[in-house]
């Protein structure tokens, strides 16, 4: 039987950042990772994937490692190497190949059952990340068995997909990237478009994320927005981390010959049905981008940057395609559906009463209602950058200090950046 003060479940960026924070505070702890460091980046992402954030925005706690061009975008394999080097830099106490079967309250802490035995811990930090498993709508079960259904966690390259056309469902970052990759490989591609956030790669000759960073958007806390839950549910930015810093949006896809249709709403056998909301969703995304670029322009003028950057380019709305309400797979040669419909989380091993009706961990700033149980790495947990490499270290440092104070008898449970630092 093993004992430790704090057990961290998950050995990717969130778990490693928490480990570093606890190491700095001299807290005995252990990381459990079901596979290898950064396992999802290794085995559940497509082969060509690069991060959406430039390298200067992809550092854990500012740790540089063996970095390259700060304005370029790390390939997923580079990120794995970076995470391994980061773990080695402070001798992170990690047990790889260790699967957690059950976490339950026990005495003044927790009992954790794993494939390597039982571990007792005073505190547990769930750091399994925001994007654990790909979602497939329930109506996907109504499709004919002869139609291949695949998710981004299973897709690797276009050669993995049978000959024929592909329906990509989802038009956020993952959907548009995979649609473009499949089209470049010679496939006919149709993209089903729901809510999305249009964003150019560069604006006024700078990476668009540089403007958001300078304006303080990533440091924004849940208390500063009207509806934090709605903000957490926003679709990912329609960006691609390409070597040429090119933009990729629905207008670009259409110009390349990719057809866009409305949100997939129903399936029956060999047909997929779509809502007649394509124009509405495209127009809404254009409006949001137009509003954001106005705020960027105003910030540039207010801060006196105007003389040092390019002039604003002309706003070009995405062309509005004709809408149709269904697709016949056999008649149109579509043999595969790629579900780029987002990610979810599940905790079947967490036998502690902290899950809400949706199965999500109830938390505020990473602190749950159960003393000693924490979570880290969720979207917009303490700030908008909580699920980014650049933001998770700050969250981890604040949670670690809260954990230490609570362990020493402090009753301060103010959360989400208000007194927990």
C-alpha positions, 0 to 999 in steps of 0.5 A: 500500500502506498501513501502520498500527500497529493495524488495527481491523475493525468500526466500531460500539461495540466498534471505536470504543471501541478506537479511543478507547483507542488514541487516548488512548495515542497509537497509530497506528491505523485502523478499517475498516467494511464499511458505515457507522458502526453498520451493523448497527443501521441495516440489520439490526434491526427498525424499532421496536427500543429497547435493553434497557438504560436510557440511563444504562447505554448510554454508552460509557466514560461519554461522554454525547453528546446524552443524554435521560432517563437512565431511558428506552431509546434507539431504534436510530436514536438509537444510530446518531446517538450512535455517530456523535457519539462517533466525531466527538468524538475524530476516529476514523480510520475508513474506511467502505464498506471490506470485508475479504476476507482477514487473514493473517500477514505478517512481524512483523504482518498483511497485510489485503486489502480492496476498497480495497487492501492494508493492513499492520498490526502488530496487528489487533483483530477488533471485529465484535461478538457478534451477526453473523448470525442462526442458523436450525436446520438442520431449517428446510431441511425446511419447505415452500418456500411457508412464508416463513422470516425472521430478525430481521436481515431483519424490519422491520415486521409489514407485511413479513410475508405475511397469516396467522399467524406461528410465532416460534421463540425466547422470549428478548428478540427473540422475545417482542418480535417476537411481541408486535408481530405480535400487536398488528398483528392476527396470530395468533402461536404462540411456540416456547419453549426455555431462557429467562431471565425478568426483570421490567422493574422490581423494587421500583420500580427498573429490575431492571438497576439492582439487577444493576449495584449488586450488581456483577453486570456487573463479574463476571469469567469467573474468578469463575464456575464455568463461563464457557462456560455463562455465555456461552451463557445466553439473553438476558434476557427484557426489553423497552425500552418507553416505559412500562417494562412487563414482557414475559414468557410470562405477559403474552403468554398473557394477550394471546392468544398461544399458547406451545408447546415447543422446536421440534425438527424439521420435515417439509414443512408441520409443525413438531414440538415437544419436550414441555419447555414446562412444564420450561423455564417452571418453570426460568425461574421458579425462576431469577427467584425465586432472583435476587429473593431475592439482590436482597432480601438485598443491599437488606437488607444495604446498608440500602436497604430503607427507601428502596425499595418492598416486594417484590411477590408472586412470580407464576409464569408460568401453565403452558399445555397442551403439544402436540407439533406444528403443521400450518401449513396447517390452522392458517393459519400462513404464516411462521416467524420464527427468533428463535433467537440469533446466531452469528459467522463469520470466513471472511476470517480466515486465521490459526490462531485458530479452534476447531472451532466457528469461534469465535476462541480468546481469553482476555480478548480476547487470542488465541494469535497475537501481535498479534491481538485481539478485542473486544466478545464476550459475557462477554469480560472481564466480564459487561458486555463486550458492552454499551455500558457495558462495552466501553470498559473492555475496550478500555482494558485491551486497548489497554494490553496491546497497547502493553506487548507492542509495547514488548517486555513479555512480560506475557500475563496476561489477563481483568483479571488484570494486563493493565490 
